[in-house]
Amino acid sequence: MTPFGPDLLRRLTTRVVGRRRELESVVAALAAGRHLLLEGPPGTGKSTVLRAIATEADIGFEFVEGNAELTPARLIGSFDPAAVLVEGYSPKVFVDGPLISALREGALLYVEEINRIPEETLNVLITVMSEGEVHVPRLGHVVADPGFRLVAAMNPFDAVGTARIASAVYDRTCRLAMDYQSADDEAAIVGTSAPDAAAAFGIGAVMSAVAMTRESRTHPDLRTGSSVRGAIDFVLIVDELARLRGVDPREEDVTLDAALLSLSGRIRLREGTYRTAEEVVRELWAGHFGPIEDPDADPARERPDGSPGKG
């Protein structure tokens, strides 16, 4: 009996905030025995969705970080040199890499940032998707268990360090585009990830934190903005700074320092801009947590986070 059914979807909705359409699409593709390509910017929950599915479906999960150092040997595995000297090239002295482990066990092989891996490593994955097996010198052919699925994730092509993916990969996978979630969903993620800090900060302030990070994604001076992870870290750091200083978490100095800590390393400036990351973060912060600049403003007027204006 397939583990990919309506009961799985019902369980997943208690583990993953939103993403109903994406969950249905991924589960349907896996149930159909297809390999899958998840495409979207960092922080859109690609690995979260896959880990939740593997856990709830009770199937194996092999994680591979895609980068320029991912050689075929690291992906496939290799013979233990010391053991080879004693026993020769025996199958029992072969140390399985994540690909071989996933093939043997019928697990999900999740390759993160597939568009950063070397071409020779990518060719290994293409062969596995085409033939359902891999040939390892001195070991022989390793045939995929029927449960094996390859799920690859990739950032948009214009991200630093990425390359265009060969059409052979697209031809052998089903592609699902994953973008950022709604503001309400991201606020719910912050609340789930940092419940105590979010409660102390207040729902209005949490929404302002989410709005600040979301604005970074469309800021004209930024090539890349922050994911919801920036809002999570911001809320957590606000809570700790306020505790250390013995002040209200909505104090301007607290929120500014938290914004600089949580966002300045996550944003990427556009080429040609003369501003610093700190300057851009200060601007983002001022729009959501900073003092109200209008001298004619009602001093009792509240900011979006629910805190009073300065009188």
C-alpha positions as CSV (number, residue, x, y, z in Angstrom):
1,M,0.0,0.0,0.0
2,T,1.4,3.4,-1.0
3,P,2.3,5.8,1.9
4,F,1.3,8.7,-0.3
5,G,-2.4,9.2,0.2
6,P,-5.1,11.5,1.7
7,D,-4.1,10.4,5.3
8,L,-0.6,11.6,4.7
9,L,-1.8,15.0,3.5
10,R,-4.0,15.4,6.6
11,R,-1.0,14.7,8.8
12,L,1.2,17.1,6.9
13,T,-1.1,20.0,7.4
14,T,-0.3,19.9,11.1
15,R,3.4,20.0,10.4
16,V,3.7,22.5,7.6
17,V,2.2,26.1,7.7
18,G,0.2,26.6,4.5
19,R,1.6,25.1,1.3
20,R,-1.5,22.9,0.7
21,R,-1.2,23.2,-3.1
22,E,2.6,22.4,-3.0
23,L,2.1,19.5,-0.6
24,E,-0.6,18.0,-2.8
25,S,1.7,18.4,-5.9
26,V,4.7,16.8,-4.2
27,V,2.8,13.9,-2.8
28,A,1.1,13.3,-6.1
29,A,4.4,13.3,-8.0
30,L,6.0,10.9,-5.5
31,A,3.0,8.6,-5.5
32,A,3.2,8.5,-9.3
33,G,6.8,7.4,-9.0
34,R,8.2,10.5,-10.5
35,H,11.4,12.4,-9.7
36,L,10.9,16.0,-8.7
37,L,12.6,19.4,-9.1
38,L,11.7,22.1,-6.6
39,E,12.6,25.6,-7.9
40,G,12.5,28.8,-5.8
41,P,14.5,31.3,-3.7
42,P,16.1,30.3,-0.4
43,G,13.9,30.1,2.6
44,T,10.7,29.0,0.8
45,G,10.4,25.7,2.7
46,K,11.7,23.3,0.1
47,S,13.6,21.1,2.5
48,T,11.0,21.6,5.2
49,V,8.3,20.1,3.0
50,L,10.4,17.1,2.0
51,R,11.5,16.3,5.5
52,A,7.9,16.5,6.7
53,I,6.8,14.1,3.9
54,A,9.6,11.6,4.6
55,T,8.8,11.6,8.4
56,E,5.1,11.3,8.0
57,A,5.3,8.7,5.3
58,D,7.9,6.8,7.3
59,I,10.4,6.5,4.4
60,G,14.1,7.1,4.4
61,F,15.6,10.5,3.7
62,E,19.1,11.1,2.4
63,F,20.2,14.8,2.3
64,V,22.9,16.0,0.0
65,E,24.2,19.6,0.0
66,G,24.9,20.7,-3.6
67,N,28.1,22.5,-4.1
68,A,31.2,22.5,-6.3
69,E,32.9,20.0,-4.0
70,L,30.2,17.3,-4.5
71,T,32.2,14.8,-6.6
72,P,30.7,11.5,-7.9
73,A,32.7,9.6,-5.3
74,R,31.2,11.7,-2.5
75,L,27.7,11.1,-3.9
76,I,28.1,7.4,-4.7
77,G,30.6,6.2,-2.0
78,S,33.9,4.4,-2.1
79,F,35.9,1.5,-0.9
80,D,37.6,1.7,2.5
81,P,41.3,1.9,1.6
82,A,42.5,0.2,4.8
83,A,39.9,-2.6,4.4
84,V,40.8,-3.1,0.7
85,L,44.4,-3.9,1.7
86,V,43.2,-6.7,3.9
87,E,40.2,-8.1,2.0
88,G,40.5,-6.7,-1.5
89,Y,37.7,-5.0,-3.4
90,S,34.9,-6.9,-1.6
91,P,31.4,-5.4,-1.6
92,K,31.4,-5.5,2.2
93,V,34.2,-3.0,2.4
94,F,32.4,-0.5,0.2
95,V,31.2,2.6,2.2
96,D,27.8,3.7,0.7
97,G,27.4,7.3,-0.2
98,P,24.0,9.0,0.1
99,L,23.0,7.9,-3.5
100,I,23.7,4.2,-3.0
101,S,22.0,4.3,0.4
102,A,18.9,5.8,-1.1
103,L,18.9,3.3,-4.0
104,R,19.3,0.3,-1.7
105,E,16.7,1.5,0.8
106,G,14.1,3.0,-1.5
107,A,14.6,6.4,0.2
108,L,14.1,9.9,-0.9
109,L,17.4,11.4,-2.1
110,Y,17.2,15.2,-1.6
111,V,19.8,17.1,-3.5
112,E,19.9,20.8,-2.4
113,E,21.0,23.4,-4.9
114,I,21.4,21.0,-7.7
115,N,22.5,23.9,-10.0
116,R,25.7,24.3,-8.0
117,I,27.1,20.8,-8.5
118,P,29.7,19.8,-11.1
119,E,28.6,18.5,-14.5
120,E,30.1,15.1,-14.0
121,T,28.2,14.6,-10.7
122,L,25.0,15.8,-12.4
123,N,25.5,13.2,-15.1
124,V,25.5,10.5,-12.5
125,L,22.1,11.7,-11.3
126,I,20.8,11.9,-14.9
127,T,21.9,8.3,-15.4
128,V,20.1,7.1,-12.3
129,M,16.9,8.9,-13.2
130,S,17.1,7.3,-16.7
131,E,18.2,3.8,-15.9
132,G,17.1,3.3,-12.3
133,E,20.5,2.0,-11.5
134,V,24.2,3.0,-11.2
135,H,27.3,1.1,-12.1
136,V,30.2,1.3,-9.7
137,P,33.6,0.0,-10.8
138,R,34.6,-3.2,-8.9
139,L,31.2,-3.2,-7.1
140,G,28.9,-3.7,-10.0
141,H,25.4,-2.5,-10.7
142,V,23.2,-1.1,-7.9
143,V,19.6,-1.2,-8.9
144,A,17.1,1.2,-7.3
145,D,14.5,-0.1,-4.9
146,P,11.0,0.7,-6.2
147,G,10.6,3.3,-3.5
148,F,13.6,5.4,-4.6
149,R,12.8,9.0,-5.6
150,L,15.2,11.8,-6.4
151,V,14.0,15.2,-5.3
152,A,16.3,18.1,-6.3
153,A,16.0,21.8,-5.2
154,M,17.5,24.8,-7.0
155,N,17.6,28.5,-6.6
156,P,16.8,30.7,-9.5
157,F,19.5,30.8,-12.2
158,D,20.5,34.4,-11.5
159,A,21.6,33.5,-7.9
160,V,25.4,33.7,-7.3
161,G,27.2,30.5,-8.1
162,T,24.4,28.9,-10.0
163,A,24.5,27.4,-13.5
164,R,21.8,26.6,-16.0
165,I,20.5,23.1,-15.6
166,A,20.7,20.8,-18.6
167,S,17.4,20.1,-20.4
168,A,18.1,16.4,-19.6
169,V,17.3,17.1,-15.9
170,Y,14.0,18.9,-16.7
171,D,13.0,16.1,-19.1
172,R,13.4,13.5,-16.3
173,T,11.7,15.4,-13.5
174,C,8.4,17.1,-12.7
175,R,9.0,20.8,-11.8
176,L,7.3,22.7,-9.0
177,A,7.9,26.4,-8.5
178,M,7.9,27.5,-4.9
179,D,7.7,31.2,-4.1
180,Y,7.5,33.0,-0.8
181,Q,4.3,32.5,1.2
182,S,1.8,35.1,2.2
183,A,2.4,37.6,5.0
184,D,-0.1,35.8,7.3
185,D,1.6,32.4,6.7
186,E,5.0,33.9,7.3
187,A,3.8,35.4,10.6
188,A,2.4,32.0,11.5
189,I,5.8,30.4,10.8
190,V,7.5,33.0,13.1
191,G,5.0,32.3,15.8
192,T,5.5,28.5,15.5
193,S,9.3,28.8,15.3
194,A,9.7,31.3,18.2
195,P,6.4,31.0,20.2
196,D,7.6,32.6,23.5
197,A,9.4,35.5,21.9
198,A,6.6,36.1,19.5
199,A,4.1,36.2,22.3
200,A,6.2,38.7,24.3
201,F,6.7,40.9,21.2
202,G,3.0,41.0,20.2
203,I,1.2,40.0,17.1
204,G,1.3,43.5,15.7
205,A,5.1,43.7,16.1
206,V,5.5,40.2,14.6
207,M,3.5,41.3,11.5
208,S,5.8,44.4,11.3
209,A,8.9,42.1,11.5
210,V,7.5,40.0,8.6
211,A,6.6,43.1,6.6
212,M,10.2,44.4,7.1
213,T,11.7,41.2,5.7
214,R,9.2,41.0,2.9
215,E,10.0,44.6,1.9
216,S,13.7,43.6,1.6
217,R,12.8,41.3,-1.3
218,T,11.6,44.2,-3.5
219,H,14.0,47.0,-2.3
220,P,15.6,48.7,-5.3
221,D,19.1,48.5,-3.9
222,L,18.9,44.8,-3.1
223,R,19.5,41.9,-5.5
224,T,18.4,39.4,-2.8
225,G,16.3,40.0,0.2
226,S,15.7,38.0,3.4
227,S,13.6,34.9,3.8
228,V,11.3,34.4,6.7
229,R,14.3,33.1,8.6
230,G,15.3,36.8,9.0
231,A,12.0,37.6,10.7
232,I,12.4,34.5,13.0
233,D,15.9,35.6,14.1
234,F,14.8,39.2,14.5
235,V,12.0,38.2,16.9
236,L,14.3,35.9,18.9
237,I,17.1,38.5,19.1
238,V,14.6,41.2,20.2
239,D,13.5,39.0,23.0
240,E,17.0,38.3,24.2
241,L,18.2,41.9,23.9
242,A,15.2,43.2,25.8
243,R,15.9,40.7,28.5
244,L,19.6,41.6,28.8
245,R,18.8,45.4,28.9
246,G,15.8,45.1,31.1
247,V,13.6,47.1,28.7
248,D,10.4,46.6,26.6
249,P,11.1,44.5,23.5
250,R,9.6,47.3,21.3
251,E,12.2,49.9,22.4
252,E,13.8,51.5,19.3
253,D,17.4,50.6,20.2
254,V,16.4,47.0,20.7
255,T,14.6,46.5,17.4
256,L,17.3,48.4,15.5
257,D,20.1,46.3,16.8
258,A,18.1,43.1,16.2
259,A,17.4,44.2,12.7
260,L,21.0,44.8,11.9
261,L,22.0,41.4,13.4
262,S,19.4,39.4,11.7
263,L,19.1,41.0,8.3
264,S,22.5,42.6,7.3
265,G,24.1,39.3,6.4
266,R,21.1,37.9,4.6
267,I,20.6,40.7,2.0
268,R,22.7,41.1,-1.1
269,L,23.3,44.5,-2.6
270,R,22.9,45.2,-6.3
271,E,26.0,45.9,-8.3
272,G,26.7,49.6,-8.6
273,T,25.0,50.7,-5.4
274,Y,27.1,52.8,-3.1
275,R,25.1,52.0,0.1
276,T,26.1,49.5,2.7
277,A,24.0,46.6,3.9
278,E,23.6,48.4,7.3
279,E,22.3,51.5,5.6
280,V,19.6,49.6,3.8
281,V,18.6,47.7,6.9
282,R,18.3,50.9,8.9
283,E,16.0,52.2,6.2
284,L,13.9,49.0,6.3
285,W,13.8,49.2,10.1
286,A,12.8,52.9,10.1
287,G,9.8,52.1,7.9
288,H,8.4,49.6,10.4
289,F,9.9,50.3,13.8
290,G,11.7,53.6,13.7
291,P,10.4,57.0,15.0
292,I,7.7,58.8,13.1
293,E,9.4,61.6,11.2
294,D,6.4,63.8,10.4
295,P,6.5,66.7,12.8
296,D,2.8,67.4,12.3
297,A,1.9,63.8,13.1
298,D,-0.4,63.1,16.0
299,P,1.9,62.0,18.9
300,A,-0.7,59.5,20.0
301,R,-0.8,57.8,16.6
302,E,0.2,54.2,16.7
303,R,2.9,52.6,14.5
304,P,2.0,49.5,12.5
305,D,3.5,47.3,15.2
306,G,1.0,48.7,17.7
307,S,3.5,50.8,19.6
308,P,2.7,54.5,20.3
309,G,4.2,57.3,18.2
310,K,6.7,59.6,19.9
311,G,5.2,62.6,21.6
